[in-house]
Amino acid sequence: MLPGILLATLCACAEFPDLGRTVPEAELDGAYPPLVPVQGLLAQGEQTRIAEGEDAALEARAAALRARAARLRNR
């Protein structure tokens, strides 16, 4: 209970930033970003990034990293 009271007391002493002017004046009148169709973004997420034949090399690298981590834990 005492740590909670102490924490609340310390938080009450914090200075809060002025949130009224977080956006610079020059950006208030700027142009909005262009909107893009969501289908193109979803299609990009469905593409695979690993080429054919690279999966074995990736699995070997992961196994080597796991073995290294195990050796480091046992030091």
SELODO-473688 format. One record per residue (C-alpha): residue in three letters; x, y, z. Coordinates in steps of 0.25 Angstrom, whole numbers, plus 5000, padded with zeros to 4 digits. Layout:
BEGIN
ALAXYZ/...
***
This chain:
BEGIN
MET500050005000/LEU501150105004/PRO501850084990/GLY500650114983/ILE500450244991/LEU501850284989/LEU501750254974/ALA500450344973/THR501150454981/LEU502350454971/CYS501450454959/ALA500750574964/CYS502050654964/ALA502350624949/GLU502250744939/PHE501350714928/PRO501750764914/ASP500850874907/LEU499950794898/GLY499250904892/ARG500350934882/THR500850794878/VAL500650814863/PRO501550924857/GLU500851044851/ALA501551014837/GLU500850874837/LEU499450924841/ASP499250974827/GLY499950864819/ALA499350774809/TYR498750644813/PRO499450514809/PRO498850444797/LEU497950334799/VAL498250194793/PRO497350074790/VAL497349974801/GLN497449854791/GLY498849894787/LEU499349894801/LEU498649764805/ALA499249694792/GLN500649744796/GLY500449674810/GLU500049544803/GLN501349534795/THR502449444801/ARG503749504803/ILE504549374804/ALA504949324790/GLU504849174786/GLY506049094792/GLU506349204802/ASP505549134813/ALA506549024816/ALA507649124818/LEU506749204827/GLU506449084835/ALA507949054836/ARG508249194841/ALA507149184851/ALA507749054856/ALA509149114857/LEU508649234865/ARG507849144875/ALA509049054877/ARG509849184880/ALA508849234889/ALA508849104897/ARG510349104898/LEU510349244903/ARG509349204914/ASN510149094918/ARG511449184921/
***
